[in-house]
């Protein structure tokens, strides 16, 4: 029996008692040496880990959240990967955004504001598809990032989730903000006359779009091509390689046809109907959508979302299809202008192939004022082909069918209608009430958010690393930090 008190030295000293059996003594000695080596290894590993962690440093603290310098570097790498120009000052803006994001996220916990994991996955997948496309493929993106896309997605997931929660929290803060006509007038009256915005010449333009369509025999060639590619996959060729080489979907081909997760509202109805019928691993038959002929494979099902990849074959418009659609456009033009059997708005709802305008009386919406659904469009924002024709028209005039070629090479015939022209002018309530209302609304939203942050910053601990205290974007946070430091 060993003695009851300290008769052996710390960490492997010599035994101070006699062993009755030398073998038992040797076993005890070796076990003791093993323990010493084991704990020494743990201490060494722990010290190495501590050294590694000290290479990173805290860039900022807000409330109970910290922001590491590595968080900012990861965000900066993401900015560069999305095509941003190299600029170290961007890191100041990143830290400001992260401070804002974490303050909102902390309030979201209090107010029980959350987002679903499926929504986070969909957001990340959408971002990754865009980054892969801009980088020219997954391999090139991984080379730029210095890590796999799977690893990168895991790294950015916490920030993306927090960002989504923060955005939802900010929406909750401003959800009840609105402006009355009196507030718009008051806002307008406080704008110095020499500071009133100037608006360019604007027009309201309607269109009836005629898209050429292949007949059954013309389509068959492209359907057969898709069937041939599907057969090659069924016979054992790699789906991803077939998609990279042959798929004509620019958004997914370079990623092996991978579309990430999507829900029932994201894709064309025929695509969604097919995807949600399949089990994981199954390959669909060839089917047609407005984009062309597809076949797809489901990779994973997760609740009301599906992860799939596809191959797309886009039919090429033939001269015969253009001739047929031109004849249809001419007949509709005659119905409107010569026979007076139908007005432009009705003709658009009946004959137009453009889903965005046909249910709006054919009127084109201003893409920069979607919320207000304004049809007033600055002439410098018009499609140059449309602007060239509209410039020769009179108000209430209707153009003959004209051939248009989009940036992607697709050709359509269009009949245009010029409803109104507003000359360039300084902003005024009579002409620009909807625009001024939007500006007043945005101003009130910004003031509401600023007031919320001002109040929260005063009651929240803030600490910034000296490296960032010269950043102009961080001035409100720096002032808050100084105020917090002088408090007893």
Secondary structure, DSSP 8 states (H G I E B T S, - for coil): ---SS--B-TTT--B-S--SSHHHHHHHHHHHHHHHHHHHHHHHHHHHHHHHHHTS-EEEEETTEEEEHHHHHHHHHHHHHTT----TTHHHHHHHHHHHHHHHHHHHHHHT----HHHHHHHHHHHHHHHHHHHTSHHHHHHHHTS-HHHHHHHHHHHHHHHHHHHHHHHHHHTT----HHHHHHHHHTS-GGG--EE--EEEEEEEEEE----HHHHHHHHHHHHHHHHHHHTT--HHHHHHHH---TTTGGGTTEEEEE-TTTS-HHHHHHHTTS-TT-B---EEETTEEEEEEEEEEETTEEEEEEEEE-----HHHHHHHHHHHHHHHHHHHTS--S-HHHHHHHH---HHHHTTTTB---TT-TTTT---EEGGGS-HHHHHHHTT--TT-B---EEEE-TTS-EEEEEEEEEEEE--EE--HHHHHHHHHHHHHHHHHHHHHHHHHHHHHHTS-EEE-GGGTT-GGGHHHHHHHHHHHH--
